[in-house]
Amino acid sequence: MIRKMNPATLEAIGEVQEAELDSIGPMVQKAREAQAEWASWPLQRRKASLIGVRDRLIDRWEEVAEVISKETGKPRLESVNADVLPSLVAADHSVRSMKGLFARRRVRFGSMGLMMTYMGRRSYIQPRPLGVIGIIAPWNYPLGIPFSQAIMALAAGNAVVIKPSPETPLTALEMTRLFDDADLPKGLVQTFIGGNDHGRALVASGVDRIVFTGSSAAGTMIMSQASQRLTPLTLELGGKDPCIVLEDAGLERAAEGVVWGAFVNAGQTCACVKRLYVHDLVYDRFVELLKEKVASLRLGYGTEDVDVGPLISEAALLRTEEMVERAVREGGKVLIGGRRAEGLRGYFFQPTVIVDAPQASCVVQEEAFGPILTVGRFGSDEEAVRLANDCPFALSGSVWTGDRRRGRRVAERMSGGTVLINNVAYTYGLPMTPWGGKSMSGFGRTHGEEGFSELMEPQHVHVDDGRFRREAWWHPYRWENMAGMLDALYGRSYIDRLRALMRLRKALKGK
């Protein structure tokens, strides 16, 4: 039994029964049967069904947001703008994309085009669903992440088994109801509630792909286990996202953006700004602006009058404290924050800014899943890019400048999978754009065309009109036939190639 407590108030809010571990086999089998039925439905019916899921979320968004806030402690506004709204937009985008997802694509043969046409050959690519997608979801965006991944998988013709975080089982049940109440085949979307053992059971269950969002440490373990069955993976792992502020940036807007990007969801976001690099010419002024804006943030639990909520657990609070203590031991200085928030009952930690931390220190190089921002300085664009890329993570990043051309030059040299110019951290909410990173931030993409491609498989179909009795490469081998094919492909002129084709045609049509 999972017993849930609100991390902001430490009050019990509910309990959820864990699934039996051995139930995963029947669940996946049921999902396969439901997927076969789903794939047989006409496209318009499938679109209408997914629109129905979206409409149920529109009808229930306030109660869903309330559950998210109770489970995570995040401000209600964040539950809406970072969980509910991205889910609705993902549903819209998925439905609009469905027709194109299954469009047959003709293959163009390039230099072999003349020969293939003459010989009556053609190829096309038919996209097909993978089958059953296993989603292992995190707690930090317990609706926004698994819902968007699930709705995309359904749009691509798949079934889904979701293993939510044990930190947010109540949100998982709310999400499950959205699918259960819609016109979908029974078993198309199922929820497998439990802890780490349940995640391992899902990976071993024979699903056709695992989409995992979580820590790099957990991702490496999942990758190792999945390799035993060669199960394909999409891994969206940790981040240590850099932000570069050039001397020509609008400092007021940049400071507001950095503060939101660093402390949204109490810093418990893989795309949070974690490493800030500011040009020497504006460093002192920008750091003062930053300090003022961080000092004005309102901690607590509620609706309108709260900016920053608690950490998810006591363990997370202890890890954050230890990270700050290590940062100070290694040479960093706490500019503001650095300790638990006083007068609040839950797992609250003050938004923290650390300056002068060495580039090689733990607080700069390791993911801190909490409200910690480091600030460094640079003297040139080249140095800024070098510092930004000097990290094992490469999920996203940002650059702030008044010169968009310069901003593009800097952005395109940064290593993150997403880089924003004059904005920060929000593009996961744009499902039209791909999301993912490299190195310790994982591999593969969710969202965008690239995300859909990981949920489908391209089947190549080759059609031969049967104009020839045999092929140049069939037994018994004949040197003149292969030489004729080379002449037909690479003869000196179009006429030479056409003549070679005619000779080859005569040879291959013979008895």
C-alpha positions as CSV (number, residue, x, y, z in Angstrom):
1,M,0.0,0.0,0.0
2,I,1.3,3.5,-0.9
3,R,0.4,6.1,1.6
4,K,0.6,9.6,0.3
5,M,1.4,12.8,2.3
6,N,1.3,16.3,1.1
7,P,5.0,17.5,1.2
8,A,3.9,21.0,1.9
9,T,1.8,20.3,4.9
10,L,2.9,16.8,5.9
11,E,-0.8,15.8,6.1
12,A,-2.0,12.4,4.9
13,I,-4.0,12.8,1.7
14,G,-4.8,9.2,0.6
15,E,-3.5,5.7,-0.1
16,V,-3.3,3.5,-3.2
17,Q,-2.9,-0.2,-3.5
18,E,0.1,-1.3,-5.4
19,A,-0.4,-3.6,-8.4
20,E,0.7,-7.3,-8.0
21,L,4.0,-7.7,-9.7
22,D,2.9,-10.8,-11.6
23,S,0.0,-8.9,-13.1
24,I,2.2,-7.2,-15.6
25,G,2.1,-10.2,-18.0
26,P,-1.7,-10.3,-18.3
27,M,-1.7,-6.5,-18.6
28,V,0.7,-6.5,-21.5
29,Q,-1.3,-9.3,-23.2
30,K,-4.5,-7.4,-22.7
31,A,-2.8,-4.3,-24.2
32,R,-1.8,-6.2,-27.3
33,E,-5.4,-7.3,-27.8
34,A,-6.7,-3.8,-27.3
35,Q,-4.0,-2.4,-29.7
36,A,-5.1,-4.8,-32.5
37,E,-8.6,-3.5,-32.1
38,W,-7.6,0.1,-31.9
39,A,-5.5,-0.2,-35.0
40,S,-8.5,-1.6,-36.9
41,W,-10.7,1.4,-36.1
42,P,-11.1,4.0,-38.8
43,L,-8.9,7.1,-38.4
44,Q,-11.8,9.4,-37.8
45,R,-13.1,7.3,-34.9
46,R,-9.7,7.1,-33.3
47,K,-9.4,10.9,-33.6
48,A,-12.8,11.4,-32.0
49,S,-11.8,9.1,-29.2
50,L,-8.7,11.1,-28.4
51,I,-10.6,14.4,-28.6
52,G,-12.9,12.8,-26.0
53,V,-10.0,12.2,-23.7
54,R,-8.9,15.8,-24.1
55,D,-12.4,17.1,-23.4
56,R,-12.6,15.1,-20.2
57,L,-9.5,16.8,-19.0
58,I,-11.0,20.2,-20.0
59,D,-14.1,19.3,-17.9
60,R,-12.0,18.2,-14.9
61,W,-8.9,20.4,-15.0
62,E,-9.5,22.1,-11.7
63,E,-9.9,18.9,-9.7
64,V,-7.0,17.3,-11.5
65,A,-4.8,20.4,-10.7
66,E,-5.9,20.2,-7.1
67,V,-4.7,16.5,-6.8
68,I,-1.4,17.4,-8.4
69,S,-0.8,20.2,-6.0
70,K,-1.7,18.1,-3.0
71,E,0.7,15.3,-4.0
72,T,3.6,17.4,-5.1
73,G,3.1,20.6,-3.0
74,K,3.6,22.7,-6.1
75,P,1.7,26.0,-6.5
76,R,-1.7,25.4,-8.1
77,L,-0.8,27.7,-11.0
78,E,2.2,25.5,-11.8
79,S,-0.1,22.4,-11.7
80,V,-2.2,24.2,-14.4
81,N,0.5,25.8,-16.6
82,A,3.1,22.9,-16.4
83,D,0.8,19.8,-16.2
84,V,-2.7,20.5,-17.3
85,L,-2.1,23.0,-20.2
86,P,0.8,21.0,-21.8
87,S,-1.4,17.9,-21.7
88,L,-4.2,19.6,-23.5
89,V,-1.9,21.1,-26.1
90,A,-0.2,17.6,-26.6
91,A,-3.7,16.1,-27.2
92,D,-4.5,18.7,-29.8
93,H,-1.2,18.3,-31.6
94,S,-1.4,14.5,-31.5
95,V,-4.9,14.5,-33.1
96,R,-3.9,16.9,-35.8
97,S,-0.8,14.8,-36.6
98,M,-2.6,11.5,-37.0
99,K,-3.4,11.5,-40.7
100,G,0.2,12.4,-41.6
101,L,1.6,9.7,-39.3
102,F,0.3,6.9,-41.4
103,A,0.9,8.5,-44.8
104,R,2.7,6.2,-47.2
105,R,5.9,7.7,-48.5
106,R,7.4,6.9,-51.9
107,V,11.2,6.1,-52.0
108,R,13.2,8.0,-54.6
109,F,16.1,6.0,-56.0
110,G,18.4,8.8,-57.0
111,S,21.1,7.6,-59.4
112,M,19.3,4.3,-59.8
113,G,16.0,6.0,-60.8
114,L,16.2,5.3,-64.5
115,M,17.1,1.7,-64.1
116,M,14.4,1.0,-61.5
117,T,11.7,2.7,-63.6
118,Y,12.8,0.8,-66.7
119,M,12.7,-2.5,-64.8
120,G,9.3,-1.8,-63.2
121,R,10.5,-1.5,-59.6
122,R,9.3,0.8,-56.9
123,S,9.5,1.1,-53.1
124,Y,7.4,2.8,-50.5
125,I,7.6,3.3,-46.7
126,Q,4.5,2.4,-44.7
127,P,4.7,3.6,-41.0
128,R,3.2,1.2,-38.5
129,P,2.6,1.2,-34.7
130,L,5.2,-0.5,-32.6
131,G,2.6,-2.2,-30.5
132,V,2.7,-1.7,-26.7
133,I,4.6,1.2,-25.2
134,G,5.8,1.1,-21.6
135,I,6.0,4.5,-20.0
136,I,7.9,4.9,-16.7
137,A,7.0,8.3,-15.5
138,P,8.5,10.8,-12.9
139,W,6.8,12.6,-10.1
140,N,7.8,16.2,-10.9
141,Y,5.2,16.6,-13.7
142,P,3.0,13.6,-12.9
143,L,0.4,14.5,-15.5
144,G,2.2,16.6,-18.1
145,I,4.9,14.1,-18.9
146,P,3.1,10.7,-18.9
147,F,-0.1,12.1,-20.5
148,S,1.7,13.7,-23.4
149,Q,3.7,10.6,-24.0
150,A,0.6,8.4,-23.8
151,I,-1.5,10.5,-26.0
152,M,1.2,10.6,-28.7
153,A,1.6,6.8,-28.4
154,L,-2.1,6.3,-28.9
155,A,-2.2,8.7,-31.9
156,A,0.5,6.5,-33.4
157,G,-1.7,3.5,-33.0
158,N,-0.1,1.9,-29.9
159,A,-1.4,0.7,-26.6
160,V,0.2,2.0,-23.4
161,V,1.1,0.6,-20.0
162,I,2.1,3.4,-17.6
163,K,4.2,2.9,-14.5
164,P,3.8,6.1,-12.5
165,S,6.1,7.3,-9.7
166,P,5.1,6.0,-6.3
167,E,5.3,9.6,-5.1
168,T,2.3,10.5,-7.3
169,P,-0.2,7.6,-7.5
170,L,-3.3,9.7,-6.9
171,T,-2.5,11.8,-10.0
172,A,-1.9,8.6,-11.9
173,L,-5.4,7.4,-10.9
174,E,-6.9,10.8,-12.1
175,M,-5.1,10.4,-15.4
176,T,-6.3,6.8,-15.8
177,R,-9.9,7.9,-15.3
178,L,-9.6,10.3,-18.2
179,F,-8.7,7.4,-20.5
180,D,-11.1,4.9,-18.9
181,D,-14.1,7.2,-19.4
182,A,-13.4,7.8,-23.1
183,D,-14.3,5.7,-26.1
184,L,-11.2,3.5,-26.2
185,P,-10.8,-0.3,-26.4
186,K,-10.7,-1.8,-22.9
187,G,-7.1,-2.3,-21.9
188,L,-5.6,0.2,-24.4
189,V,-4.3,2.4,-21.5
190,Q,-3.4,0.7,-18.2
191,T,-1.7,1.9,-15.1
192,F,0.8,-0.3,-13.2
193,I,1.2,1.3,-9.8
194,G,4.2,0.5,-7.7
195,G,7.9,1.2,-7.0
196,N,11.2,0.2,-8.5
197,D,10.4,-3.5,-8.6
198,H,7.3,-2.6,-10.8
199,G,9.5,-0.6,-13.1
200,R,11.9,-3.5,-13.5
201,A,8.9,-5.8,-14.2
202,L,7.6,-3.5,-16.9
203,V,11.0,-3.4,-18.6
204,A,11.1,-7.2,-18.6
205,S,7.5,-7.7,-19.7
206,G,8.2,-7.7,-23.5
207,V,6.7,-4.3,-24.3
208,D,7.9,-3.0,-27.7
209,R,9.5,0.2,-26.3
210,I,10.2,1.7,-22.9
211,V,10.0,5.5,-22.6
212,F,11.7,6.5,-19.3
213,T,11.9,9.9,-17.7
214,G,14.0,10.1,-14.6
215,S,17.5,10.3,-13.2
216,S,20.6,9.3,-15.1
217,A,21.4,6.6,-12.5
218,A,18.0,5.0,-12.9
219,G,18.3,5.3,-16.7
220,T,21.6,3.4,-16.8
221,M,20.0,0.5,-14.8
222,I,17.0,0.4,-17.1
223,M,19.3,0.4,-20.2
224,S,21.3,-2.5,-18.8
225,Q,18.1,-4.5,-18.1
226,A,16.5,-3.6,-21.4
227,S,19.6,-4.8,-23.3
228,Q,18.8,-8.4,-22.2
229,R,15.8,-8.4,-24.5
230,L,17.0,-5.7,-26.9
231,T,14.0,-3.6,-25.9
232,P,14.3,-0.2,-27.6
233,L,14.5,2.8,-25.2
234,T,13.8,6.4,-25.1
235,L,15.7,7.9,-22.2
236,E,14.9,11.5,-21.0
237,L,17.3,11.8,-18.1
238,G,18.8,14.5,-16.0
239,G,19.9,18.0,-16.8
240,K,22.4,20.6,-15.6
241,D,21.2,23.3,-18.0
242,P,23.4,26.3,-18.7
243,C,22.3,29.9,-19.2
244,I,24.5,32.5,-20.9
245,V,23.8,36.2,-20.4
246,L,25.7,38.3,-22.9
247,E,26.6,41.9,-22.2
248,D,24.0,43.2,-24.7
249,A,21.1,41.4,-23.1
250,G,18.0,43.1,-21.7
251,L,19.1,42.5,-18.1
252,E,15.7,43.0,-16.4
253,R,13.9,40.5,-18.6
254,A,16.9,38.1,-18.5
255,A,16.9,38.2,-14.7
256,E,13.2,37.5,-14.4
257,G,13.6,34.7,-16.9
258,V,16.5,33.1,-15.1
259,V,14.8,33.3,-11.7
260,W,11.7,31.5,-13.0
261,G,13.8,29.0,-15.0
262,A,15.9,28.2,-11.9
263,F,13.2,27.9,-9.3
264,V,10.0,26.7,-11.1
265,N,8.8,23.6,-9.3
266,A,11.3,24.4,-6.6
267,G,14.1,23.5,-9.0
268,Q,12.8,20.0,-9.5
269,T,12.8,20.1,-13.2
270,C,15.3,18.5,-15.6
271,A,15.2,21.7,-17.7
272,C,15.7,24.1,-14.9
273,V,18.5,26.7,-15.2
274,K,21.2,25.2,-12.9
275,R,24.4,27.0,-14.2
276,L,24.3,30.7,-15.0
277,Y,27.2,32.4,-16.8
278,V,27.2,36.2,-17.0
279,H,29.5,38.4,-19.1
280,D,32.1,40.3,-17.0
281,L,30.9,43.7,-18.2
282,V,27.4,43.2,-16.6
283,Y,28.2,40.6,-13.9
284,D,27.9,42.8,-10.8
285,R,24.8,44.5,-12.0
286,F,23.1,41.3,-13.0
287,V,23.9,39.5,-9.8
288,E,22.4,42.3,-7.8
289,L,19.2,42.1,-9.9
290,L,19.2,38.3,-9.4
291,K,19.5,38.7,-5.7
292,E,16.6,41.1,-5.5
293,K,14.3,39.0,-7.5
294,V,15.2,35.8,-5.6
295,A,14.6,37.6,-2.3
296,S,11.1,38.5,-3.5
297,L,10.0,34.9,-4.2
298,R,7.1,33.7,-2.0
299,L,7.4,30.2,-0.5
300,G,4.4,28.3,0.7
301,Y,1.4,26.2,-0.3
302,G,-1.7,27.6,-1.8
303,T,-3.0,29.4,-4.9
304,E,-2.4,33.0,-5.8
305,D,0.2,34.1,-3.2
306,V,2.8,31.4,-3.7
307,D,5.7,31.2,-6.1
308,V,7.8,28.3,-4.8
309,G,6.6,25.1,-3.2
310,P,8.4,22.4,-1.2
311,L,10.7,19.6,-2.3
312,I,9.0,16.3,-2.8
313,S,10.4,14.4,0.2
314,E,12.6,14.6,3.3
315,A,15.2,12.7,1.4
316,A,15.2,15.4,-1.3
317,L,15.5,18.0,1.3
318,L,18.5,16.3,2.9
319,R,20.2,15.9,-0.5
320,T,19.8,19.6,-1.2
321,E,21.3,20.6,2.1
322,E,24.2,18.3,1.5
323,M,24.8,19.8,-2.0
324,V,25.0,23.3,-0.5
325,E,27.3,22.2,2.2
326,R,29.6,20.5,-0.3
327,A,29.5,23.5,-2.6
328,V,30.7,25.7,0.3
329,R,33.5,23.2,1.2
330,E,34.7,23.3,-2.4
331,G,34.9,27.1,-2.5
332,G,31.4,28.4,-3.4
333,K,29.8,31.2,-1.5
334,V,26.1,31.4,-0.8
335,L,24.7,34.7,-2.1
336,I,21.2,34.1,-0.9
337,G,19.3,31.2,0.6
338,G,21.2,28.1,1.4
339,R,19.1,26.6,4.2
340,R,15.6,25.3,5.1
341,A,12.8,27.8,5.0
342,E,11.7,28.8,8.5
343,G,8.1,28.9,9.7
344,L,6.9,26.3,7.2
345,R,6.0,22.8,8.1
346,G,6.8,20.9,5.0
347,Y,10.0,20.1,3.0
348,F,10.8,23.7,2.1
349,F,14.3,24.9,1.1
350,Q,15.1,28.5,0.4
351,P,15.8,29.4,-3.3
352,T,19.6,29.4,-3.3
353,V,22.2,31.2,-5.4
354,I,25.9,30.2,-5.1
355,V,28.7,32.3,-6.6
356,D,32.4,31.6,-7.1
357,A,32.0,27.8,-7.2
358,P,34.8,26.2,-9.2
359,Q,33.8,24.8,-12.5
360,A,34.9,21.3,-11.5
361,S,32.9,21.4,-8.2
362,C,30.0,19.1,-7.5
363,V,27.4,21.9,-7.5
364,V,28.4,22.8,-11.0
365,Q,28.9,19.3,-12.4
366,E,26.3,17.2,-10.7
367,E,22.5,17.4,-11.0
368,A,21.0,19.2,-8.1
369,F,17.3,18.4,-8.2
370,G,16.3,21.3,-6.0
371,P,16.4,25.2,-5.8
372,I,20.1,25.7,-6.3
373,L,21.6,28.1,-9.0
374,T,25.3,28.6,-9.5
375,V,26.6,31.8,-11.1
376,G,29.9,32.1,-13.0
377,R,31.4,34.7,-15.3
378,F,33.1,34.9,-18.7
379,G,34.9,37.4,-20.9
380,S,34.1,36.2,-24.4
381,D,31.5,34.2,-26.4
382,E,34.1,31.4,-26.8
383,E,34.7,31.1,-23.1
384,A,30.9,31.1,-22.4
385,V,30.3,28.3,-24.8
386,R,33.2,26.3,-23.4
387,L,31.9,26.7,-19.8
388,A,28.4,25.8,-20.9
389,N,29.5,22.7,-22.6
390,D,31.9,21.6,-19.8
391,C,29.4,19.3,-18.2
392,P,28.3,15.6,-18.6
393,F,24.7,16.6,-19.1
394,A,23.3,18.1,-22.3
395,L,19.5,18.4,-22.2
396,S,18.8,22.1,-22.8
397,G,20.2,25.6,-22.3
398,S,19.6,29.2,-23.1
399,V,21.4,32.4,-24.2
400,W,20.2,36.0,-23.6
401,T,21.3,38.8,-26.0
402,G,20.0,41.8,-27.8
403,D,21.6,40.6,-31.1
404,R,19.6,37.6,-32.5
405,R,22.3,36.7,-35.0
406,R,24.9,36.5,-32.3
407,G,22.5,34.6,-30.2
408,R,22.1,32.0,-32.9
409,R,25.8,31.7,-33.3
410,V,26.2,31.0,-29.6
411,A,23.2,28.7,-29.4
412,E,24.2,26.5,-32.3
413,R,27.6,25.8,-30.5
414,M,25.9,24.8,-27.3
415,S,25.5,21.0,-26.8
416,G,22.0,20.8,-25.5
417,G,19.2,19.1,-27.4
418,T,17.2,22.3,-27.0
419,V,18.7,25.8,-26.8
420,L,16.5,28.9,-26.3
421,I,17.4,32.4,-27.3
422,N,15.9,35.0,-24.9
423,N,13.7,32.6,-23.1
424,V,14.1,29.6,-20.9
425,A,12.9,26.1,-19.9
426,Y,9.3,26.1,-21.2
427,T,9.5,24.3,-24.6
428,Y,8.6,20.9,-23.2
429,G,5.1,22.5,-23.4
430,L,5.5,22.8,-27.2
431,P,4.7,19.2,-28.4
432,M,5.5,20.2,-32.0
433,T,9.2,20.5,-31.1
434,P,11.4,17.5,-30.2
435,W,12.6,17.1,-26.6
436,G,15.6,15.2,-25.4
437,G,19.3,15.4,-24.9
438,K,22.6,13.4,-25.2
439,S,25.4,12.1,-22.9
440,M,24.1,11.8,-19.3
441,S,20.9,13.4,-20.3
442,G,19.9,10.3,-22.3
443,F,19.0,9.7,-25.9
444,G,16.0,9.6,-28.2
445,R,13.3,12.2,-28.4
446,T,9.8,12.7,-27.2
447,H,7.5,15.2,-28.9
448,G,7.7,16.5,-32.4
449,E,8.1,14.4,-35.6
450,E,11.2,12.9,-34.0
451,G,9.1,11.7,-31.0
452,F,6.5,10.2,-33.2
453,S,9.2,8.3,-35.1
454,E,10.2,6.5,-31.9
455,L,6.7,5.3,-31.4
456,M,6.4,3.7,-34.9
457,E,8.3,1.5,-37.2
458,P,8.9,2.1,-40.9
459,Q,8.0,-0.9,-43.0
460,H,9.7,-0.9,-46.4
461,V,7.6,-2.5,-49.2
462,H,9.3,-3.1,-52.6
463,V,7.2,-3.9,-55.6
464,D,8.4,-5.6,-58.8
465,D,6.2,-5.7,-61.8
466,G,7.8,-9.0,-62.9
467,R,9.1,-7.7,-66.2
468,F,12.2,-9.9,-66.1
469,R,12.7,-13.6,-65.9
470,R,15.8,-13.3,-63.6
471,E,18.1,-10.8,-61.9
472,A,21.7,-9.9,-62.8
473,W,22.8,-11.1,-59.4
474,W,21.0,-14.5,-59.3
475,H,22.6,-17.9,-59.8
476,P,24.3,-18.9,-62.1
477,Y,26.5,-15.8,-61.9
478,R,27.3,-14.2,-65.3
479,W,30.0,-11.6,-65.4
480,E,28.5,-9.8,-68.4
481,N,25.3,-9.2,-66.6
482,M,26.9,-7.5,-63.6
483,A,29.2,-5.5,-65.9
484,G,26.1,-4.5,-67.8
485,M,24.4,-3.3,-64.7
486,L,27.5,-1.1,-63.8
487,D,27.4,0.4,-67.4
488,A,23.6,1.0,-67.0
489,L,24.2,2.9,-63.7
490,Y,27.5,4.7,-64.4
491,G,27.9,4.9,-68.2
492,R,29.6,8.1,-69.4
493,S,26.4,9.6,-70.9
494,Y,22.7,9.2,-70.7
495,I,22.7,7.5,-74.1
496,D,25.4,5.0,-73.0
497,R,23.4,4.2,-69.9
498,L,20.2,3.7,-71.9
499,R,21.9,1.4,-74.4
500,A,23.4,-0.7,-71.5
501,L,19.9,-0.9,-70.0
502,M,18.5,-2.3,-73.2
503,R,21.2,-4.9,-73.5
504,L,20.7,-5.9,-69.9
505,R,17.0,-6.1,-70.4
506,K,17.5,-8.5,-73.3
507,A,19.9,-10.6,-71.3
508,L,17.6,-10.8,-68.3
509,K,14.4,-11.6,-70.3
510,G,16.1,-14.5,-72.0
511,K,15.7,-18.1,-71.0
